[in-house]
């Protein structure tokens, strides 16, 4: 059985059954998918013939897809437990279908199966933002779906070019020609991986998602993109430099951030940068490091989102500088948070240490010493912004103004406990992960004394200045301008003006149609004077304020085109 289809079916069932049964379906469905995923046989390739001799390879299992299917199924199970108290049927459907789409991409052996599940990821995940039902979430989700539809169509265009060249199977394309198909696929996958400057959609949308939706979103989209990069673009040197820049870029923005979930979103960019860098280095050790770090990242990042989600659920507060003393008020959440913080920072005996350091060591062994230094510097930023800044200002400092307004459901505590246990288990027993890594020849021992002491020195050197300048370390609310400014502001202006013009032209056409062709003739002679007439001003202002509705209205766009054609023809007839 296909584990992704099990998850999609779970979402459909959860959407239909009463809420009491939904609490059973949401955990049990992903657990069933996990059992199936763990029992998959490497080397299996199930196919389905299609028209014109095209064959769907919808279930292709090798070592790479196996390790990603394993962690995606684990995360779906943990996320199902965390979210089983939800009463929103649509959220249950979209969360499970989203996880099922991730498994579908991972098991896809041909390009058309790949793009089908890839688009399913985009469509289902946008609802996890919309369902938060706030003005900010609606705007963020609108931008999210526009960006992902653009990326999906670029990827689809590249896939069509590959199919026209007779390449129907998903395979590494680095060794082939760097033609239009290559670059379309690079940009399409790179957008989902949030590679700067294509990263702003992530920190725009993830913080506005629902509490449980953010847990799922932090685990799947970018890691599916990492899987695709390993499968399709391993060894591309451009990715190595982009990944190193990405790791440092996300860490720097996270240090400045005050919103908990925006800070964690920037660290998704940073941590995925380690993986992208490993893909670009392209050695077996680096690719194993990228795979291992994706595995670990899903565990600790989802745990961080679960902990912050519990705090938001209990207090209604997202800003770090408005929190404090949470270790006393929510001790179990604090315990799980610090396990996740130690994991993402790479503290020994936690899973981030046994995975992140593989890529860093691979960069050093491959002779890329500048990349090695950049990745080490990004690790410092991670420890500073999450373990120290979030840990102290949210949990440890004395602050009595925070009130608990709701009781956190027990299933959320259970999911956090499972996540914390897995972060610790893989950190103490790394061979549980290493044995499943897809590429041969991994000769890496994370607990060598010099390696451990070196990292402890880095953490000590980071902690000392943090304590020295503690009064200046408290975050404050400010707007961090990111790369989205360069398309949000100009495009907003363009769409605003086009919408107003579209509404005005359609209004002019509808009025002129009833009054006869003389009105249309007048419109073509002096359109600006005609459109500035009093009957149109009020309606134009209304649609200008609601430009998304106006520009998306097919009727209005069609009428605009028609009035232009008619005006042109009448001008020529005169």
C-alpha positions in Angstrom: 0.0 0.0 0.0 1.1 3.6 -0.7 1.6 5.3 2.7 0.8 8.7 1.1 -2.6 7.5 0.0 -3.3 6.1 3.5 -2.7 9.7 4.9 -5.0 11.3 2.2 -7.7 8.7 3.0 -7.2 9.5 6.7 -7.8 13.1 6.1 -11.0 12.4 4.1 -12.3 10.1 6.9 -11.4 12.7 9.6 -13.3 15.3 7.7 -16.4 13.2 7.6 -16.7 11.5 11.0 -17.9 13.2 14.2 -15.3 15.0 16.4 -15.2 12.1 18.9 -14.1 9.7 16.2 -11.7 12.2 14.7 -9.6 12.1 17.8 -9.0 8.4 17.1 -8.7 8.7 13.3 -6.0 11.4 13.3 -3.4 9.5 15.3 -4.2 6.0 14.1 -4.2 6.8 10.3 -0.6 8.2 10.4 0.5 5.3 12.6 -0.8 2.9 10.0 1.0 4.8 7.3 4.2 4.7 9.4 3.9 0.9 9.8 3.5 0.6 6.0 6.4 2.9 5.4 8.8 1.0 7.7 7.8 -2.2 6.0 8.6 -1.0 2.5 11.1 -3.1 0.5 14.0 -1.1 -1.1 14.0 -1.8 -4.8 10.2 -1.9 -5.2 9.0 -0.1 -8.3 5.2 -0.3 -9.0 4.0 1.2 -12.3 0.8 2.0 -14.1 0.6 2.4 -17.9 -0.9 5.6 -19.3 -1.8 6.9 -22.8 0.9 7.0 -25.5 3.0 4.5 -23.7 3.7 6.8 -20.8 4.2 4.8 -17.5 3.5 6.1 -14.0 6.2 5.0 -11.5 4.1 6.0 -8.6 5.8 3.8 -6.0 9.5 3.7 -6.3 11.5 2.8 -3.2 15.3 3.1 -2.9 17.4 4.0 0.1 17.0 7.8 -0.4 13.2 7.6 -0.6 13.0 5.1 2.3 14.7 7.4 4.8 12.6 10.4 3.8 9.4 8.3 3.9 10.3 7.1 7.3 10.7 10.6 8.8 7.7 12.0 7.0 5.5 9.2 8.4 6.9 9.7 11.9 6.1 13.4 11.7 2.6 12.7 10.4 2.0 10.5 13.3 3.3 13.0 15.9 1.4 15.8 14.1 -1.8 13.7 14.1 -1.5 13.3 17.9 -0.7 17.0 18.4 -3.8 18.0 16.4 -6.4 15.4 17.3 -8.2 17.9 19.6 -9.0 20.2 16.6 -12.6 20.6 15.7 -12.0 22.0 12.3 -12.8 19.3 9.7 -11.1 21.2 6.9 -7.9 21.5 8.8 -7.8 17.8 9.5 -8.3 17.0 5.8 -5.7 19.4 4.6 -3.0 18.5 7.2 -3.2 14.8 6.4 -3.5 15.4 2.6 -0.5 17.7 2.9 1.6 15.0 4.6 0.3 12.4 2.0 1.5 14.7 -0.8 5.0 14.8 0.8 5.1 11.0 0.8 3.7 11.0 -2.8 6.6 13.2 -4.0 9.1 11.1 -2.2 7.9 7.8 -3.8 7.4 9.3 -7.3 9.7 7.7 -9.9 8.4 9.7 -12.9 8.1 13.4 -13.5 4.3 13.5 -13.9 3.6 11.7 -10.6 6.2 14.0 -9.0 4.5 17.2 -10.2 1.0 16.0 -9.3 1.9 15.4 -5.6 4.1 18.5 -5.6 1.1 20.7 -6.5 -1.0 18.8 -3.9 1.5 20.1 -1.3 0.9 23.7 -2.4 -2.9 23.5 -2.5 -3.4 21.7 0.8 -0.8 23.8 2.7 -2.3 27.1 1.8 -5.5 26.1 3.7 -3.5 25.6 6.9 -2.7 29.3 6.7 -6.2 30.5 5.6 -7.9 28.5 8.3 -6.4 30.7 11.0 -9.1 33.1 9.8 -7.4 36.4 10.5 -6.8 39.3 8.1 -3.1 38.7 8.2 -3.5 35.0 7.5 -5.7 35.7 4.5 -3.2 38.1 3.0 -0.3 35.8 3.7 -2.0 32.8 2.3 -3.0 34.7 -0.9 0.7 35.6 -1.4 1.7 32.1 -0.5 -0.4 30.5 -3.2 0.6 33.0 -5.8 4.3 32.3 -5.2 3.9 28.5 -5.1 1.7 28.4 -8.2 4.4 30.4 -10.0 7.1 28.0 -8.8 4.9 25.0 -9.6 4.3 26.2 -13.2 8.0 26.9 -13.7 8.8 23.4 -12.5 6.0 22.0 -14.8 7.4 23.8 -17.8 10.8 22.3 -17.1 9.2 18.8 -16.7 7.4 19.2 -20.0 10.7 20.1 -21.7 12.3 17.0 -20.1 9.4 14.8 -21.3 9.9 16.3 -24.8 13.5 15.2 -24.6 12.4 11.6 -23.8 13.3 11.8 -20.1 10.3 10.6 -18.1 12.0 9.4 -14.9 13.1 11.6 -12.1 16.9 11.6 -12.1 20.0 13.7 -11.6 20.2 16.4 -14.3 23.4 18.1 -13.2 25.5 16.1 -15.7 23.3 17.0 -18.6 22.9 20.2 -20.5 22.2 23.4 -18.5 19.4 24.3 -20.8 16.0 25.9 -20.2 14.6 22.8 -18.7 17.5 22.6 -16.2 17.0 26.2 -15.0 13.3 26.0 -14.8 13.6 22.9 -12.6 16.3 24.6 -10.4 14.1 27.7 -9.8 10.9 25.6 -9.2 12.5 23.4 -6.6 14.7 26.2 -5.2 11.5 28.2 -4.5 10.1 25.4 -2.3 13.5 25.1 -0.6 13.2 28.9 0.3 16.6 29.7 -1.1 17.2 33.4 -0.9 16.0 35.6 -2.6 13.0 33.2 -3.0 12.6 32.7 0.8 10.2 35.5 2.0 7.1 33.4 1.4 8.1 31.1 4.2 8.5 33.7 7.0 5.4 35.5 5.6 3.0 32.5 5.8 4.3 30.1 8.4 3.8 32.5 11.4 0.2 33.2 10.3 -0.8 29.5 10.0 -3.0 27.7 12.6 -1.2 26.5 15.7 -1.3 22.8 14.6 -0.9 23.7 10.9 2.4 25.4 11.6 3.7 22.1 13.0 3.0 20.4 9.8 4.2 23.2 7.5 7.6 23.4 9.4 8.2 19.7 8.6 7.2 19.1 5.0 7.5 21.7 2.2 11.2 22.6 2.5 12.3 19.1 3.4 10.4 17.7 0.3 12.4 20.3 -1.7 15.6 19.0 0.0 14.8 15.5 -1.1 14.1 16.7 -4.6 17.5 18.6 -4.7 19.3 15.4 -3.6 17.5 13.4 -6.2 17.8 15.8 -9.1 20.6 18.4 -8.5 23.2 16.7 -6.2 26.7 18.0 -6.9 25.7 21.4 -8.3 28.4 23.8 -6.9 26.1 26.7 -7.1 23.9 25.1 -4.4 26.9 24.8 -2.1 27.4 28.6 -2.0 23.7 29.3 -1.9 23.3 27.0 1.0 26.2 28.5 3.0 24.8 32.0 2.4 21.3 30.7 3.3 22.5 29.3 6.6 24.0 32.6 7.7 21.2 34.7 6.2 18.4 33.0 8.2 20.4 33.0 11.4 21.1 36.8 11.1 17.4 37.6 10.6 16.4 35.3 13.5 18.6 37.2 15.9 16.7 40.4 15.1 13.2 38.8 15.3 10.7 39.3 18.2 7.8 37.1 17.0 8.4 33.5 18.1 7.1 31.8 15.0 8.8 34.2 12.6 12.1 33.6 14.4 11.6 29.8 14.0 10.6 30.3 10.4 13.9 32.2 9.7 15.7 29.3 11.3 14.0 26.9 8.9 15.7 29.0 6.2 19.0 28.7 8.1 18.9 25.0 8.8 17.7 24.1 5.3 20.8 26.0 4.2 23.0 23.4 5.8 21.1 20.7 3.7 21.3 22.7 0.5 25.0 23.2 1.0 25.5 19.5 1.5 23.6 18.8 -1.7 25.9 21.2 -3.5 29.1 19.7 -2.1 27.9 16.4 -3.6 30.1 13.9 -1.9 28.6 10.8 -0.4 29.4 12.2 3.1 27.8 15.5 2.3 24.7 13.9 0.8 24.4 11.7 3.9 24.7 14.8 6.0 21.9 16.5 4.1 19.7 13.5 4.5 20.5 13.1 8.2 20.0 16.7 8.9 16.6 16.8 7.2 15.6 13.8 9.4 16.8 15.6 12.6 15.4 19.0 11.5 11.9 17.6 11.1 12.0 16.3 14.7 13.4 19.3 16.5 11.8 22.0 14.4 8.3 20.5 14.8 9.0 20.2 18.5 9.9 23.9 18.6 6.7 24.8 16.8 4.7 22.5 19.1 6.2 24.3 22.2 5.5 27.8 20.9 2.1 26.7 19.8 1.3 25.5 23.3 2.4 28.9 24.7 0.3 30.7 22.2 -2.7 28.4 22.9 -2.3 29.0 26.7 -1.5 32.8 26.7 -2.5 34.2 23.3 0.9 35.9 23.0 3.4 35.6 20.2 5.9 38.3 21.0 9.1 37.3 23.0 9.3 40.6 24.8 5.8 40.1 26.2 6.6 36.7 27.7 8.6 35.6 30.7 8.6 33.1 33.6 7.1 30.4 31.4 9.4 27.7 32.9 7.4 28.1 36.2 4.0 28.3 34.6 4.5 25.6 31.9 7.5 23.4 33.1 6.9 20.5 30.7 6.8 22.8 27.8 10.0 24.5 29.0 11.7 21.0 29.3 10.7 20.0 25.7 11.7 23.4 24.4 15.2 23.2 25.7 15.7 19.7 24.3 14.6 21.1 20.9 16.8 24.2 21.4 19.9 22.0 22.3 19.1 19.9 19.2 18.9 22.7 16.7 22.0 24.3 18.2 24.0 21.1 17.8 24.7 20.5 21.5 26.2 17.0 22.0 23.8 14.2 23.0 21.0 15.7 20.9 20.1 14.8 17.4 21.2 18.1 15.7 24.8 17.4 16.8 24.9 14.0 15.1 23.5 15.3 11.8 24.5 19.0 11.3 28.1 18.3 11.9 28.3 15.7 9.1 27.8 18.4 6.5 30.2 20.8 8.2 32.9 18.0 8.3 32.1 17.1 4.7 32.8 20.7 3.7 36.2 20.6 5.5 37.1 17.2 4.0 36.2 18.4 0.5 38.5 21.4 0.9 35.8 24.1 1.0 37.2 25.9 4.0 35.3 29.1 3.5 32.1 27.2 3.4 33.1 25.4 6.6 33.7 28.7 8.4 30.4 30.1 7.3 28.5 27.0 8.5 30.2 27.2 11.9 29.3 30.9 12.1 25.7 30.1 11.4 25.7 27.5 14.2 26.7 30.3 16.6 23.8 32.4 15.4 21.4 29.5 16.0 22.6 28.9 19.6 22.4 32.7 20.3 18.9 33.3 18.9 17.1 30.1 20.1 18.8 28.6 23.1 19.9 31.8 24.7 17.5 34.5 23.5 14.3 32.5 23.4 15.3 30.3 26.3 16.0 33.2 28.6 13.4 35.8 27.7 10.5 33.3 27.4 11.2 30.8 30.1 13.9 31.9 32.6 13.6 35.7 33.3 11.2 36.8 36.0 8.1 38.3 34.6 4.7 38.0 36.4 2.4 39.8 33.9 1.7 36.7 31.7 -1.6 35.0 32.5 -2.7 31.6 31.3 -6.0 32.0 29.6 -6.6 28.4 28.4 -5.5 24.9 29.4 -3.3 23.1 26.9 -4.9 19.8 25.7 -3.2 16.7 27.0 -2.7 15.3 23.4 -0.4 18.3 22.8 1.7 17.3 25.8 1.9 13.7 24.5 3.1 14.8 21.1 5.7 17.1 22.6 6.9 14.3 24.8 7.3 12.0 21.8 9.2 14.6 19.9 11.6 15.3 22.8 12.2 11.6 23.3 13.1 11.1 19.7 15.4 14.1 19.6 17.3 12.6 22.6 17.2 9.0 21.4 18.8 9.8 18.0 21.3 12.1 19.7 22.5 9.4 22.2 22.3 6.5 19.7 23.2 8.0 16.3 23.5 4.6 14.6 19.7 4.3 14.7 19.8 6.9 11.9 23.2 6.3 10.4 22.3 2.7 9.4 19.5 4.0 7.1 21.5 6.8 5.3 21.3 6.3 1.6 24.9 6.7 0.4 27.7 4.3 1.2 31.0 4.8 3.0 29.9 7.0 5.9 32.9 7.0 8.3 31.9 9.6 10.8 32.2 9.5 14.6 30.4 12.5 16.1 31.6 11.9 19.7 35.3 12.2 19.2 36.7 14.3 22.2 38.2 17.0 20.1 35.0 17.4 18.2 32.8 17.6 21.3 35.2 20.0 23.1 35.4 22.2 20.1 31.7 22.7 20.1 31.5 23.3 23.8 34.1 26.0 23.4 31.9 27.7 20.7 28.8 27.6 22.9 30.8 29.0 25.9 32.2 31.8 23.8 28.7 32.7 22.6 27.2 32.6 26.1 29.7 34.9 27.8 28.9 38.0 25.6 25.2 37.3 25.8 25.4 37.5 29.6 27.6 40.6 29.5 25.2 42.5 27.3 21.9 40.9 28.6 20.1 44.3 29.0 20.6 45.0 25.3 19.6 41.5 24.2 15.9 41.8 24.8 14.1 41.9 21.5 11.8 44.7 20.5 9.0 44.9 18.0 10.2 46.1 14.6 9.6 45.4 11.0 12.4 43.3 9.3 12.4 44.1 5.6 13.1 41.0 3.5 13.3 40.2 -0.2 9.5 40.2 -0.5 9.6 44.0 -0.3 10.9 44.0 -3.9 7.9 42.3 -5.3 5.2 43.1 -2.8 5.4 46.9 -3.1 5.8 47.3 -6.9 3.3 44.6 -7.7 0.8 46.1 -5.2 1.0 49.4 -7.0 0.7 47.8 -10.4 -2.2 45.6 -9.5 -3.9 48.5 -7.7 -3.7 50.6 -10.9 -4.7 47.8 -13.3 -7.7 46.9 -11.1 -8.9 50.5 -11.1 -8.5 50.7 -14.9 -10.2 47.3 -15.4 -13.2 48.3 -13.3 -13.5 51.7 -15.0 -13.3 50.2 -18.5 -15.8 47.5 -17.7 -18.2 50.0 -16.2 -17.8 52.3 -19.2 -18.5 49.4 -21.6 -21.7 48.3 -19.7 -23.0 51.9 -19.7 -22.1 52.5 -23.3 -23.6 49.3 -24.4 -27.0 50.5 -23.3 -26.7 54.0 -24.5 -25.5 53.1 -28.0 -22.3 53.3 -30.0 -21.9 57.0 -29.5 -20.7 56.4 -25.9 -18.1 53.9 -27.1 -17.0 56.4 -29.8 -16.5 59.0 -27.1 -14.6 56.6 -24.9 -12.1 55.9 -27.8 -11.7 59.5 -28.6 -10.7 60.6 -25.0 -10.7 57.6 -22.6 -9.1 59.4 -19.6 -11.7 62.2 -19.6 -14.5 59.7 -20.0 -13.3 57.5 -17.2 -12.9 60.4 -14.8 -16.6 61.3 -15.1 -18.6 61.3 -11.8 -20.5 58.0 -12.4 -17.3 56.0 -12.3 -15.3 57.6 -9.5 -17.1 56.0 -6.6 -17.0 52.5 -8.1 -13.3 52.9 -9.1 -12.4 53.8 -5.5 -14.2 50.8 -4.1 -12.5 48.3 -6.4 -9.1 50.0 -6.0 -9.4 49.2 -2.3 -10.4 45.7 -3.1 -7.9 45.1 -5.9 -7.5 41.4 -5.3 -11.2 40.7 -6.0 -11.2 43.1 -9.0 -8.1 41.7 -10.7 -9.2 38.1 -10.1 -12.7 38.6 -11.6 -12.6 36.9 -15.0 -15.6 38.7 -16.3 -14.0 42.1 -15.6 -10.8 41.1 -17.4 -12.8 39.7 -20.4 -14.8 42.9 -20.6 -11.6 45.0 -20.5 -10.2 43.1 -23.4 -13.4 43.4 -25.3 -13.7 47.1 -24.8 -10.2 47.6 -26.0 -10.8 45.5 -29.2 -14.1 47.3 -29.9 -12.6 50.7 -29.3 -9.7 49.9 -31.6 -12.0 48.6 -34.4 -14.3 51.7 -34.1 -11.3 54.0 -34.3 -10.2 52.3 -37.5 -13.8 52.5 -39.0 -13.9 56.2 -38.5 
